Each structure stands twice: as structure tokens, then as C-alpha cells.
């Protein structure tokens, strides 16, 4: 992780400390001004941005450890497949891990069907085929065996598939499904770490960061999506990165065009992050566009970004997706 806050030899914050969200260089208080007792707004009265210290690295390590522990306990207790298309996501992960992502209309493969048959699916009334068969009929499974996740962008599936294959190859786990579920703990840990850093930029004290993240990590909905195989498992990480880029742009630490490139890249990792991007752009439109001290391009960019995001989502991204993932010649079922 990049350490933005600049510190002097004694480890205290210097004049080049990172700007916090919403505070421009011209508005930031100097160390002398912090001691002169002059009136200032609530944001500038707070603790100056703290340097990244050993405590923060320990916090990041603890976040990953907590994530691995909670996800591990969930994976151990919840062996059945999630009814939210986990079978299709598992099939995509297995195939993408071999660098052979499925096409639209493709059927799920034998390995995914075997896992579903032995684990069953957590859905009322579902009765799957018997475990341990040499062959399976795709029509005996959800969606008649059609991989409904095919056509989604492959970053999450390929990364998760490759890592889970390595875990199985090392003998740590014997099931790629279990390994892929545990990879979700790494995505979650990375998300919590970025959020820890973001809260630091916002001058939230470390004690309060612990409380905020503890409440979020323990949320059942959050844990469930981290402990099952689905592309939403990477959404918290991409959303946190989008927010970080937004705050860096507001603090004049990130070029506007690079911000748009980051938004686009994150969209191709997981399209649902578009909701975070739209919210971030709307935030910038309010916070930056009306500043008299901002350059013209910085004031106009957030306003232009809103229609750009809409056009990108409705026109450009869909065309790219169809080009990258042509439909299988298999007849629709």
C-alpha cells in the first residue's frame, strides 16, 4: 500500500502531509496555524492527518486474519451451494482458472456438476442427482445446466480460478470450490484494508475505524457474499478503490483523466461498481464543480462525467462485452 502522508525524521506529520477529502492545499492549515487558536471550521479543527505507522500495518494484517477466520468458519459450516447461481459461478471459475472462460449458452462442465451433486443446493424443493456418478446430465441442474454467468467480465473468475488451482495443487485443500470460497477472504481483506486507509484520509481516528469496520465485517450479508463463489465478492474491493480515487481527485492528488480511466478499469472488473461510480461522480459534482479556486477542467469534468458514465454503461460497455464473449453456436435451450 502506498504511504501518502509525509513525515519528518521524528515521525510527525510535515508540511507535505496528504490532503484530506474536501480540503484543498490552499485551505489546509499549516502546523503554525494549528496552534494559533484562530477560528476555523470543524474539519480543520480535527487531528492533523496521521502518518502511516506500524500500527496501521498491524491493523491491515489483523483485517486479513479476521477475514480469513470468519470466511473459513462460514465455509466450514455452509457446505451447500448458494441458490444465487453459485453453480454457474463455480463453473466459470473452474474454466477461467484453466484460461478457458465459457461462452454465452455454454453448459456447465462435469467438475461443477459433480460438486453440485455432492453438495446439493440451498434452495427449497431442489433435488439434484446422486453424488459420485461418472456422468451427469446438465438438465438435471439449475437453469437446465446453462451457464448463466457466462459473458461476465473474466477478471474475478480468472484471478479466483488461478489462485484456487494453486491452493489445491499445494495440497492445502482438496476441493477447488472450497479454495475458491476461501479466496473470497482475500478479496474481503483487501477491501477492508483500503477502507482503513480511506478512513484515515477522512481523519477518522484509529479507534473509531475499528468500530466502523467491525460493524461492517460482521454483517451477515457481507460475510455471505465473501464466503461464496460469486463476482459480487470483489465488489467491495472495487467500490473501495473507486472511492479512494474519488477522494484523491478531490484532494488534487489525481489527474482527472486518470480518474476516468480508473473508473472504466474498475467497471470491467465488476460492472456493478457503476453504482459507486455514479455516486462518486455526483459527489464530485457537488464538491468540486462550484469551487471558485478550481481550474476550469476540474470544475467541468465531474459534470461531464455523469453523461459519459451513462453512455459508457448503455452503449460502449455492452458492445465490448458482446465482442469479447460471442455466443456459443449451441442452440438456445
PAVOTI-334569 format. One record per atom (N, C-alpha, C, CB): x, y, z. Coordinates in pm, whole numbers, plus 50000, padded with zeros to 5 digits. Glycine has a CB too. Example, Ala and Ser with C-alpha at 12.3 -4.5 7.8 and 13.67 -1.06 7.14 Angstrom:
BEGIN
513194943150780
512304955050780
513204967050780
511314955350905
512854977550708
513674989450714
512905000350787
514084994050572
end
This chain:
BEGIN
500854988050000
500005000050000
500885012450000
499055000150122
500535022149923
501305034549916
501085042850039
500945042549792
502215048350091
502125056850209
502145071150164
503275054150309
500985077650172
500865091150124
501335101650224
499475093850087
500955100550353
501305111150445
502805112150461
500655108950579
503355124250438
504785126250450
505125129150594
505265137450358
506195123150643
506605125250781
508035129450787
506395112750864
508405136650895
509785140550912
510525129550987
509885153950987
511805132251019
512635121951079
512095117251212
514035126851095
511375125851281
510845122151412
509545114451402
510645134351496
509025112851278
507785105251258
506555113651271
507715094151355
506655127051281
505475135551290
505115140351153
505705147451383
503905145851141
503405150051011
504025163150972
501885151051012
504555163850848
505195175950798
504265184250714
506415172550720
504845194550650
504035203650571
503455196850449
504845215550528
504085185550404
503635179050282
502665167850311
504805173750204
502035168250431
501075157850466
499975157150363
500475160250605
499415145150348
498375143250247
497175151850279
497955128650239
496555157150176
495335164850193
494205155150216
495045173950070
493335158750304
492185150150328
491085153950231
491695151350473
490095144650224
488985146850133
488315160050165
487985135450140
488135168050059
487405180450073
488275192050115
486315178650172
489595190150135
490455201050178
491515203250072
491095198050316
491525214650009
492495217749907
493775222649972
491955228149811
494925222749896
496175227349953
496075241450009
497255226649851
495325250249941
495205264049987
494435265050117
494545272449881
493515254850140
492665255550257
493275248550378
491335249550225
494275239450353
494825231550462
495575240350559
495745220550408
495505237250687
496165245150789
497615241150800
495475243650923
498495250650819
499895247750845
500045244550991
500805259550805
501215238351032
501405235051173
501305247151263
502735228451193
501805258751216
501725270751299
500275275051319
502525282051236
499495274151209
498105278451217
497315269351311
497465278651078
497775256651322
497045247251408
497175250951555
497545233051386
498165259351587
498395262751727
498015277151762
499835260551760
497505284851666
497325299151693
495965302451753
497495306951567
495075292751765
493805294951832
492805302551747
494025302351958
493095305151617
492145312151532
490945303351507
492795316351399
489835309751477
488625302351445
488825295251313
487375311551441
488325283251303
488375275751178
487195266251177
489725268051162
486915260351060
485755251651053
486055238351122
485335249250906
485045230351135
485165217951213
486175208451154
483825211051222
486265207851021
487185198650959
488625202050991
486975198450809
488965215150989
490335219151015
490685218751163
490575232850961
489685218051251
489965217451393
490395203551436
488755221651470
490125193451351
490395179751390
491885176651391
489695170351297
492175164151427
493555159651431
494145160251291
493655145451489
495385165051280
496025165551150
496185151251097
497405172651159
496215149550963
496315136150906
497505128650965
496445136950752
497255116751014
498315109151080
499165101650978
497715099251180
500465100351009
501345092750923
500985077950929
502825094850963
501295070850822
501065056450821
502145050150909
501085050650674
501725043751015
502665038551112
502615023251120
502385044551249
503465017851204
503475003351223
502104998451269
504554999351325
501425006451347
500095002851394
499145000051278
499515013851483
499265008151171
498385006351055
498704993250982
498525018250960
499994989850970
500344977150907
499814965550990
501874975950889
499914966751121
499364956351208
497844955351192
499724959051355
497194966851175
495744966951156
495364959951026
495204981351155
496134962550920
495874956050791
496054940850804
496814961650681
497124936750871
497334922350893
496184916150972
498654919950965
495724923451074
494614918451154
493334917351072
494384927551275
493114926850982
491914926550898
491914914350807
491834939350813
493074911050750
493164899050666
492954886450751
494524898450594
493534886250870
493384874550957
491944872650999
494274876051081
491264883551036
489854882751073
489014877950955
489354896451123
489324883250837
488584879250717
488744864350689
489034887450596
489994859450698
490244845150675
489524836550779
491764842250678
489504841250903
488864833551010
487344832850990
489184839751145
486724844350966
485264844550952
484814837050827
484764859050948
485494839350716
485134832350593
485374817350609
485934837850472
486494813750674
486774799650695
485694792750778
488104797950763
485234799350884
484174793650966
482874792250886
483944802351089
482584802350803
481364801750721
481464790450619
481124815150649
482614789150554
482794778750453
482674764950517
484154780250383
483214763550636
483134750550705
481694747050741
484004750750831
480914756850782
479544754250827
478564753450710
479104764950924
478844760650603
477894761650490
478514754550370
477554776650456
478274741550359
478894733750252
478044733350126
479154719750300
476724735450139
475864735250021
476144747249932
474384735050062
475694746449808
475894757549716
474804768149736
475884752449571
475194780449722
474234791449732
473244790749616
474964805049733
471974794049643
470984793949534
471174805549437
469584794449591
472054815149471
472244826749384
473264823249276
472724839049467
472924813249194
473704809349076
475144805449110
473724820448976
475384800249231
476774796849262
477294785649173
476904792749409
476424776549132
476854765949042
477474771848916
475674756749006
476784781648857
477304787848734
478594795548759
476244797248674
478664802248874
479894809648906
481064799948928
479684818349031
480794788648991
481824778649014
482334773248881
481294767049101
481414770348789
481814765448658
482704775648586
480574762248572
482344788448596
483134799048532
484534799548596
482414812848545
484594798848730
485884799448800
486774787748759
485664799348952
486214775848753
486994764148716
487544765548574
486144751348728
486694769748481
487114770948341
488064782748321
485904772548250
487784794048386
488664805648372
490014802948437
488014818048433
490024794648542
491284790948604
492174783148511
491034783048729
491574776848412
492314769948306
492434778548181
491634756648271
492074791348196
492144801148086
491254797147969
493584802848038
490094791448003
489094787847901
487724792647948
489084772447875
487524805847953
486234811048002
485084806347914
486254826448007
483934803847976
482784798947899
482194809647808
481704793647992
481484805047705
480754813947617
479284814147657
480924809647469
478584824547613
477154825147636
476484812947572
476554838447579
475584806547646
474864794447607
475634781747637
474544794947461
476884782647682
477624770547718
476964763747839
479104773847749
477114750547846
476614743047959
477714741548064
476094729247914
477304739648189
478284737848295
479024724648274
477614738148435
480274724448320
481104712648300
480914702048407
482534716548295
481564690548386
481404679148475
481854682348617
482174667048422
482994689048633
483514691648767
482544699948850
484864698648759
481954710148789
480984718348862
479724710348895
480614730748779
479274702048800
478084693948826
478344683848937
477644686548698
479554678048941
479884668349045
479874675049183
481254661949017
480384687149190
480364694649317
478934697449359
481154707849305
478084701449265
476694704449298
475934691949341
475994710849177
476244680749277
475554668349312
475914663849454
475904657249212
477164665549492
477614660949624
477314671049734
479084658049621
477244683849699
476974694149799
475494697649809
477774706649766
474754695649702
473374699949687
473314715349679
472494694649805
472124720549665
471934734949651
470934739549756
471434738549507
471244750549819
470414755849927
469194763049869
471234765550017
468294755149812
467084760649751
465904751549785
467254762049596
464774757249830
463604749149866
463144740649748
462464758149915
462934727849773
462404719049670
463434713849573
461364725949596
464694717849587
465714713149492
466094698749523
466964722249496
466064690349423
466504676449436
467454673849319
465284666349435
468714672449350
469704670349247
470014655749226
470964677749282
470854652649130
471254638849104
472134633249216
471984637748971
472334620349215
473114613649318
474594617049307
472914598549309
475264617949421
476684621049425
477504609049378
477114625249567
478594611849307
479554601449271
479314594749138
479564591249374
478424599749054
478174593748923
479334596748827
476854598848863
479514588348729
480574590448628
480174600848524
480914577248559
478864602648506
478364612448411
477134619248471
478014605748274
476924631648426
475764639248471
475094645848351
476164649948578
473784647048361
473014654048258
472824668548304
471634647048232
473304678348227
473154692448267
471724696548296
473704701348160
470754690048231
469364693848252
468864690148391
468504687148148
469614682148464
469214678548599
469624689348700
469834665248639
470224700348653
470714710748744
469984723948717
472234712448729
470294733748799
469664746948786
469844752448644
470264756848888
468844760048600
468874766548469
469134756448356
469944777348466
468724743848378
468944733348279
470424731948242
468134736048153
471284735748336
472714733948313
473374744748230
472924721048247
472614754948190
473204765848112
473974775148206
472104773748034
475174778948165
475984787748249
475484802048231
477494786648214
474644806448322
474054819748311
475024830848348
472844820648398
476184827448405
477174837748437
478144840148322
477954833848561
478104831648220
478984833348105
478674846848039
478814821748003
479684853647996
479514866847937
479894877948033
478094868747893
480024874748163
480514884748256
482034886348237
480174880848403
482544897848274
483954900448255
484784890748339
484294914948292
485924886148289
486604874548348
487594877348460
487314867548243
487814890048499
488884892748595
488694884948725
488954907748626
487544886348789
487314879548915
487444864448898
485934883048971
486824859148795
486804844648775
488194839148745
485844841048663
488954846148663
490294841448629
491224842248750
490864849548513
491204853648818
492064855148936
491714844849043
491944869448993
490414843449071
489984833849172
490274819649129
488504835549201
490064816749000
490314803248949
491774799348956
489824802148808
492664808448918
494094805448919
494584803349063
494904816748852
494194812349153
494634811149293
494084798449356
494184823449375
492834795249330
492254783149389
492904770549333
490744782649364
493294770749208
494014759449150
495354757449218
494214761348999
496044768549243
497344767749311
497174762149452
498024781649318
496124766549522
495864761749659
495634746749658
494654768949720
494854741749563
494584727349554
495854719849516
493474724549450
496654725549426
497894718949383
498884717349498
498534726749269
498864726849590
499774726049705
499294716149810
499944739649767
498064711349798
497534701649892
496924707650017
498594692449931
496844720850023
496234727250140
494754723750148
496414742650134
494074723850035
492664719950026
492524710249910
491734732450008
491524701649916
491354691849808
490184695149716
491154678149866
489464705849743
488324709849660
488554723949606
487004709249741
488424725349475
488614738749418
487474747949458
488724737949266
486304742449486
485194750849530
485504756749667
483884742749535
485984748349759
486354753349891
487474763649881
486794741749983
488454760849794
489574770149776
489084783349719
490644764049685
488184782649620
487664794849559
486864803049660
486794791549437
486134796249747
485394803349852
486364810349947
484484793649930
487474803749979
488454809850070
489164821650005
489474799350114
489284821649873
489874833249804
489024845649830
489984830549651
487724843549853
486854854749887
487324862150011
485444849849908
487994855150102
488534861650222
489644871450185
489064851150321
490404868250080
491464877350036
490864889949973
492404870249935
489804888149891
489134899849834
488574908549945
488014895449736
487954902350044
487374910050154
488454916950236
486534900850245
489544909850265
490634915850341
491234927850270
491704905650368
491364926750137
491874937950060
490914949850066
492104933849913
489624947050061
488624957850071
488694964750206
487204952350048
488774956950315
488844963050448
490104971550463
488804952150556
491204966950403
492474974350415
492384987850346
493624966250357
491794988050226
491615000750155
490685009950234
491054998350013
489655004250293
488725012350372
489425018050496
487505003950414
490305010250557
491075015350671
491865027750630
492025004450726
492485026950513
493265038250461
492375050250429
494045033950336
491225047650369
490295058450335
489815065650461
489085052950255
489475057950562
489025064050688
490125072550749
488565053250788
491385068550727
492495076750773
492555089850698
493805069250757
492295089550568
492265101950490
491165111250539
492055098750341
490095105450587
488975113350636
489145117550783
487685105550619
490335115250836
490675119150973
489865111751080
490475133850990
489415099951047
488745091651147
489825085151232
487815080851079
489735086351361
490735080751450
490765065551438
490475084951595
491885059751474
492035045351460
491015037751544
493435041151500
490725042651662
489745035951748
488365035651681
489645043051885
487985046551619
486685046951553
486695038751424
486295061451522
487825037751359
487925029151240
487665014651278
489305030651173
488185010551391
487974996851437
486494994151457
488734994351569
485795003351519
484355001651544
483585000951412
483825013151631
483895010151320
483175010651193
483394997951111
483615022851112
484634993551100
484914981651019
484424968951087
486404980550992
484464968451219
483954956751290
482474954851262
484204958051441
481734965851261
480294965051234
480044960551090
479634978651258
480874964950997
480694961350856
481104946950830
481494970750767
482234942850885
482744929350861
481784918750914
484114927650926
481144921751028
480264911951092
478874911451031
480154914951238
478584919850933
477264919850871
477054906750795
477094931950775
475984899250823
475764886250758
475764886950605
474454880350804
475114897150551
475054898350405
476444899850346
474174910350364
477274907850409
478644909950362
479444897150371
479324920950443
479354890150482
480104877750501
479664867050402
479944872750644
478364866150377
477844855850287
478424857350147
476314856450281
478464869650098
478984871749963
480494870149956
478594885549913
481174871650068
482614869350070
482944854550079
483254876750188
482014846550132
482284832350159
481654823050057
481804828750295
481074828249952
480554820049843
481164824949712
479004820449838
481114816449611
481734819849482
480754828049400
482164807049405
481034840749386
480224849649303
481014862449278
478844852849371
480754868749165
481524880649127
481324892249222
481154884848987
480214892249297
479994903049394
481024902849506
478594902049453
481754891749518
482774890749621
483904900849602
483344877049623
484084905649479
485124915549453
484574929749452
485804912549320
483264930949467
482614944049455
483044953549566
481114942449456
483194948549689
483614957349798
484994963149771
483604949749931
485874954949713
487234959449683
487224970049572
488114947649642
486514967449464
486464977049355
485754989849397
485764971049233
484694988549479
484005000349529
484905008949616
482774996349608
485715002349701
486645009749787
487695016949704
487325000349888
488185010549598
489175016949511
488565028849437
489735006849411
487315027449395
486645038649327
486515050549421
485265034449275
486145047949546
486035058649644
487395065049672
485425053349774
488435056749682
489775062049707
490215071149593
490785050549725
489995066849469
490365075149354
489585088249355
490105067549224
488325087749394
487495099749400
488065109749500
486045096249438
488425104849618
488975113649721
490335119149681
489095106149854
491125111249612
492435116049566
492265127149462
493255104449508
491255125549375
491005136049276
490555148749345
489945131449175
489655147349442
489175159149513
490315166249586
488075155149613
491275158449637
492405164149709
493515168649615
492945154049808
493265168349483
494215172749382
495475164149381
494595187249405
495305151549409
496415142149402
496255132349287
496535134549533
495235134149205
494985125049093
494455132948975
494005113849133
495045130448859
494615136948735
493195132648699
495585133848620
492415142148647
491015139248615
490845128348512
490355151548567
491665128648407
491535118448303
491955104748356
492375122148180
492945104448446
493325091848507
492195086548594
494615093448590
491465095648658
490305091448737
489295084048650
489635103548804
489025089448530
488075082948440
488595069348393
487795091948319
489905068348371
490495055548331
490325045248444
491995057248296
490545049648567
490375040648682
488925036048693
490805047648812
487995045448678
486575041748681
486285031048575
485685054148657
486765033148452
486495023748344
487115010148374
487045029248211
488345010048425
489014997448456
488254989748563
490454999948500
487794996748666
487054990148773
485724984748722
486834999848889
485124991848627
483874986948569
484094973348500
483304997248468
485224971948431
485494959448361
485904948248455
486564961548257
486184951548580
486414941148681
485074935948730
487254946648799
484164944948765
482824941148811
481864952448778
482804937948966
480974950548679
480104961348631
479224967648738
479244956148523
478884960248845
478004965748947
478624977849016
477664955149049
479944979449003
480614991049065
480145004049001
482134989749052
479405003148892
478865015148827
478025023348924
478035011248706
477355016749019
476565024149117
477455032849205
475755014349204
478615027549244
479565035249324
480135046649242
480705026149377
480415043949116
480975054249028
480005065749010
481345048148891
478745062648987
477735073148970
477625081449097
476365067048934
477605074949213
477535082149340
478775090849360
477375072349457
479945085749321
481185093349336
481195105549245
482385084549305
480735103749122
480685114949028
479715125549076
480285110048888
478565121349129
477595130949182
478195138549301
476305123749225
478945131549383
479615137949497
480605148549448
480345127449583
481395144949347
482375154549295
481685166449230
483305147649194
480555164049165
479825175049102
479415185349205
478605169749027
479085180849325
478685190049432
479905196349498
477845182749536
480935188349521
482075192949600
483085201149519
482765181149661
483265197849392
484345203849314
483845213949211
485135193149245
482725210949148
482295218949032
482015233549065
481075212748972
481695236549192
481325250249227
482435257649300
480085250249312
483625251949303
484735258649369
485325269549280
485815248649407
485395281349331
485945292449253
487455291149236
485605305749318
488125283949329
489575282749322
490035271049237
490145281449461
489095263149182
489455251649100
489615255848954
488405240649113
490465248548882
490655251448740
489385247848664
491865243648683
489265253048543
488065250548462
487845235848437
488155257948330
488935228748402
488785214548370
488345206548491
490095208948315
488845210048611
488445202948731
486995205748767
489355206748847
486525217648737
485135221148768
484175214748669
484955236248769
484585213248545
483695208248441
483695193048435
484105213948306
484845186848465
484965172348448
483895164348521
486315167948496
483595167048650
482545159248716
481185160548648
482425163448860
480875172548596
479605174448528
479565166848397
479355189248503
480695166448326
480755158948200
480775143948225
481985163148120
481315139948340
481465125748368
480135118648383
482285123748493
479115125748430
477815119248451
477235113848321
476835129048515
477085122048214
476595116248088
477595106448028
476315127347987
478885108548052
479885099148000
479695085448061
481305104348027
479425084848190
479205072048258
477965065248203
479075074048410
476915072848181
475665067148130
475875061347990
474555077848127
476515069147902
476775064447765
477685052147768
477415075647679
478695052547852
479615041247862
478875028647906
480755044347961
477985030048004
477265018448055
476265012947954
476535022148183
475535021747884
474465017147796
474935013547656
473425027747786
476015019547610
476435017547471
477785010447457
476505030747402
478795016447516
480155011647491
480444998347560
481165022047537
480164997647690
480494985647767
479794973247713
480144987647914
478524974747678
477774963347625
478354958247494
476334967047606
478754967447407
479344963547279
480664956247301
479554975747190
481474961247395
482744954647425
482504940647481
483574963047525
481504939747568
481204926847629
480754916747524
480124928447735
479904920947431
479454911747325
480594907847233
478334918147242
481544916947211
482694913747126
483614903647194
483474926547092
483844905447324
484744896547397
484124882847422
485124902847529
482804882347433
482134869847466
481054866747362
481524870547607
481464861847245
480454858247144
479614846447191
481144854847009
478434845647141
477524834947182
478014821647129
476094837847132
477814811447209
478164797947167
477244793547053
478074788047286
477754785646957
476874780746849
475804771146900
477704773846743
475904767347027
474894758347084
473514764647074
475234755047231
472524756947037
471164761947025
470624765947162
470254751446960
469914777347166
469314781547292
468394770747346
468544794647274
468404769047478
467594758547538
466544764747628
468464748747617
end
